[in-house]
Amino acid sequence: MSGPVGSMFSALLGNMSGRNEFSVFLTDELRQRVLRGIFSSYYDGLIGAEVVFDTNRYWCTRLTALSILFPDSRVIACVRDIRWVLDSVERLVRRNAFQPSSIFNYASDGTVYARVENLLRNDGLVGYAYNAVKEAFFGGDNANLMLLRYETLVNDPSRALAKVYEFIGEPLYEHDFEHVVLDTKNLMPRLARPACIGSVPRWVRLSERPYCRLICSRGTATMRSGAMRS
């Protein structure tokens, strides 16, 4: 689930552009001050922590801006074979057969093929995130970017998180991976997916009967790079 800061950042960036006549009163220095203020205004009053994790796919498209506003910022992108991502979404749809999802505009007459096409659009749930990660990885401002494989995270979380703490320059915290619980009672109704997530197990078994893996071709499913291996 994405936090609100990315959307506010995007909206303000657009509203301070040349499409508005008052942009003549704005300099890049002032724009940076306003955009930086979104983070301080939101997080200082909310949690008052020195280090925050902001979850939004949008940041992969704004690495240059982040490197200027916050030179010490880091972006961690959890990556997975796209076919398995599509498969997970389809399983959620089938698990909630009597509750159409907001992901697909509550359509009740779609097929798995239509849903996959919807997800893979440039502005789709999966397609946008995939293109954003590609831009971040190949865009030239990837010094502060970490790609974390989903399989490593779920099958060897201790090793994966040790790398994350090392990457962000924070002391390692000893997590209890046998008792991880995510409270989704307020989140799931907003997504119209009440049965999405309950407790999160330490080890996740991949399904033997995938719904979507054969719909996407191998060429569009992954980025081939050794940097993606962890």
C-alpha positions as CSV (number, residue, x, y, z in Angstrom):
1,M,0.0,0.0,0.0
2,S,1.4,3.4,-1.0
3,G,1.7,6.2,1.4
4,P,0.3,9.7,0.6
5,V,3.5,11.6,0.4
6,G,4.4,10.5,-3.1
7,S,1.0,11.6,-4.4
8,M,1.3,15.0,-2.7
9,F,4.8,15.4,-4.0
10,S,3.6,14.7,-7.6
11,A,0.6,17.0,-7.3
12,L,2.7,19.9,-6.1
13,L,5.4,19.3,-8.6
14,G,2.8,19.5,-11.4
15,N,1.0,22.6,-9.9
16,M,4.3,24.4,-9.7
17,S,5.1,23.8,-13.3
18,G,4.6,26.2,-16.3
19,R,1.0,25.1,-16.8
20,N,0.1,27.6,-14.0
21,E,0.6,31.3,-14.6
22,F,1.9,31.8,-11.0
23,S,5.0,29.7,-11.9
24,V,6.8,32.9,-12.9
25,F,7.1,33.6,-9.2
26,L,8.8,30.3,-8.4
27,T,12.4,29.4,-8.7
28,D,13.9,25.9,-8.6
29,E,15.2,26.7,-5.1
30,L,11.8,27.6,-3.9
31,R,10.3,24.5,-5.5
32,Q,12.8,22.4,-3.7
33,R,12.0,24.1,-0.4
34,V,8.3,23.4,-0.8
35,L,8.7,19.8,-1.9
36,R,11.1,19.2,1.0
37,G,8.6,20.7,3.3
38,I,6.0,17.9,2.5
39,F,8.3,15.3,4.1
40,S,9.0,17.4,7.2
41,S,5.4,18.5,7.7
42,Y,4.0,15.0,7.3
43,Y,6.5,13.0,9.2
44,D,7.7,15.4,12.0
45,G,4.1,15.7,13.3
46,L,3.2,12.0,12.7
47,I,6.0,10.0,14.2
48,G,9.0,12.4,14.9
49,A,11.5,9.7,13.9
50,E,14.9,10.4,12.4
51,V,14.6,7.6,9.8
52,V,11.3,7.0,8.0
53,F,10.2,4.4,5.4
54,D,7.9,5.9,2.8
55,T,6.1,3.3,0.6
56,N,5.3,4.5,-2.9
57,R,6.2,3.1,-6.4
58,Y,6.5,6.8,-7.5
59,W,9.9,7.3,-5.9
60,C,11.6,5.0,-8.5
61,T,10.7,7.7,-11.1
62,R,12.1,10.5,-9.0
63,L,15.6,9.4,-8.1
64,T,17.2,12.5,-9.4
65,A,14.9,14.8,-7.4
66,L,15.4,12.7,-4.3
67,S,19.2,12.8,-4.7
68,I,19.0,16.6,-4.7
69,L,16.5,17.1,-1.9
70,F,17.8,14.3,0.3
71,P,21.3,13.2,-0.7
72,D,21.3,10.4,2.0
73,S,18.0,9.0,0.9
74,R,17.8,5.3,-0.2
75,V,15.2,3.5,-2.4
76,I,14.6,-0.2,-1.9
77,A,12.6,-1.9,-4.6
78,C,11.3,-5.4,-4.0
79,V,11.4,-7.3,-7.3
80,R,9.8,-10.5,-8.4
81,D,9.1,-12.3,-11.7
82,I,6.1,-10.4,-13.1
83,R,4.2,-13.7,-13.9
84,W,4.2,-14.5,-10.2
85,V,3.0,-11.0,-9.3
86,L,0.1,-11.4,-11.8
87,D,-0.6,-14.9,-10.4
88,S,-0.9,-13.5,-6.8
89,V,-3.4,-10.8,-7.9
90,E,-5.5,-13.4,-9.8
91,R,-5.5,-15.6,-6.7
92,L,-6.8,-12.7,-4.6
93,V,-9.6,-12.1,-7.2
94,R,-10.6,-15.8,-7.1
95,R,-10.4,-15.9,-3.3
96,N,-13.0,-13.1,-3.2
97,A,-15.3,-14.3,-5.9
98,F,-18.3,-12.4,-4.5
99,Q,-16.6,-9.1,-4.0
100,P,-15.4,-7.3,-7.2
101,S,-12.1,-5.4,-6.6
102,S,-11.5,-1.7,-6.8
103,I,-8.2,-2.7,-8.6
104,F,-10.4,-3.4,-11.7
105,N,-13.0,-0.7,-11.1
106,Y,-15.3,-3.2,-9.5
107,A,-15.9,-4.9,-12.8
108,S,-17.7,-8.3,-12.3
109,D,-17.6,-9.6,-15.8
110,G,-13.8,-9.6,-16.6
111,T,-11.6,-12.5,-17.6
112,V,-8.2,-13.4,-16.4
113,Y,-6.8,-12.2,-19.7
114,A,-8.6,-8.8,-19.4
115,R,-7.3,-8.4,-15.9
116,V,-3.7,-9.2,-16.9
117,E,-3.9,-6.6,-19.7
118,N,-5.3,-4.1,-17.2
119,L,-2.5,-4.7,-14.8
120,L,0.2,-4.5,-17.4
121,R,-0.9,-1.2,-18.9
122,N,1.6,1.7,-18.7
123,D,-0.6,3.1,-15.9
124,G,-1.6,-0.2,-14.5
125,L,-0.9,-1.5,-11.0
126,V,1.9,-3.8,-12.3
127,G,2.9,-2.1,-15.6
128,Y,3.6,1.3,-13.9
129,A,5.7,-0.2,-11.1
130,Y,7.7,-2.3,-13.6
131,N,8.5,0.7,-15.8
132,A,9.3,2.7,-12.7
133,V,11.9,0.2,-11.6
134,K,13.4,0.0,-15.1
135,E,13.7,3.7,-15.1
136,A,15.4,3.7,-11.7
137,F,17.7,0.9,-12.6
138,F,18.8,2.1,-16.1
139,G,18.3,5.8,-15.6
140,G,21.8,6.8,-14.4
141,D,20.8,7.9,-10.9
142,N,20.8,4.4,-9.3
143,A,23.7,4.8,-6.8
144,N,21.1,4.9,-4.0
145,L,18.9,2.2,-5.3
146,M,18.7,-1.4,-4.0
147,L,16.9,-4.2,-5.7
148,L,15.7,-6.9,-3.3
149,R,14.5,-10.2,-4.6
150,Y,11.1,-11.2,-3.2
151,E,12.2,-14.9,-3.0
152,T,15.3,-13.9,-0.9
153,L,13.1,-11.8,1.4
154,V,10.6,-14.6,2.2
155,N,13.0,-17.6,2.2
156,D,16.0,-16.0,3.9
157,P,14.6,-12.9,5.6
158,S,17.5,-12.6,8.1
159,R,20.0,-12.3,5.3
160,A,17.8,-10.0,3.3
161,L,17.2,-7.6,6.1
162,A,20.8,-7.6,7.1
163,K,21.6,-6.3,3.6
164,V,18.8,-3.7,3.9
165,Y,20.2,-2.4,7.2
166,E,23.7,-2.3,5.7
167,F,22.4,-0.4,2.7
168,I,20.6,2.3,4.7
169,G,23.5,2.6,7.2
170,E,21.5,1.7,10.3
171,P,22.4,-0.8,13.0
172,L,21.0,-4.3,12.6
173,Y,17.8,-5.0,14.5
174,E,17.1,-8.6,15.5
175,H,13.6,-9.4,14.2
176,D,11.4,-12.3,15.2
177,F,10.6,-13.8,11.8
178,E,8.4,-16.5,13.4
179,H,5.8,-14.1,14.6
180,V,5.1,-11.5,11.9
181,V,1.5,-10.1,11.7
182,L,0.1,-7.4,9.6
183,D,-3.1,-5.7,10.8
184,T,-5.2,-5.0,7.7
185,K,-8.7,-4.5,9.1
186,N,-8.7,-0.8,8.0
187,L,-6.7,-1.3,4.8
188,M,-8.5,-4.2,3.1
189,P,-12.0,-2.7,2.9
190,R,-10.5,0.3,1.1
191,L,-9.0,-2.0,-1.4
192,A,-12.1,-4.2,-1.6
193,R,-9.9,-7.2,-0.8
194,P,-11.0,-8.2,2.7
195,A,-9.3,-11.6,2.5
196,C,-6.0,-10.5,1.1
197,I,-3.6,-10.7,4.1
198,G,-3.8,-11.9,7.6
199,S,-0.7,-13.2,9.3
200,V,2.5,-13.3,7.2
201,P,4.4,-16.6,7.5
202,R,8.2,-16.8,7.6
203,W,8.3,-19.1,4.6
204,V,6.0,-18.7,1.5
205,R,5.5,-21.8,-0.7
206,L,5.1,-21.0,-4.4
207,S,2.0,-22.6,-5.9
208,E,2.2,-25.7,-8.1
209,R,-0.9,-24.6,-10.1
210,P,-0.3,-21.0,-11.3
211,Y,-3.0,-19.1,-13.1
212,C,-1.1,-16.5,-14.9
213,R,2.5,-17.6,-15.4
214,L,1.9,-18.7,-19.0
215,I,0.0,-15.5,-20.0
216,C,3.2,-13.3,-20.0
217,S,6.2,-14.1,-22.2
218,R,9.5,-14.6,-20.6
219,G,11.0,-11.6,-22.4
220,T,8.7,-9.2,-20.6
221,A,8.7,-10.8,-17.2
222,T,12.2,-10.0,-15.9
223,M,15.1,-7.6,-16.3
224,R,18.2,-9.7,-16.9
225,S,20.9,-8.3,-14.7
226,G,23.3,-9.7,-12.1
227,A,22.5,-6.7,-9.9
228,M,19.1,-8.1,-9.3
229,R,20.5,-11.1,-7.5
230,S,20.9,-10.8,-3.8
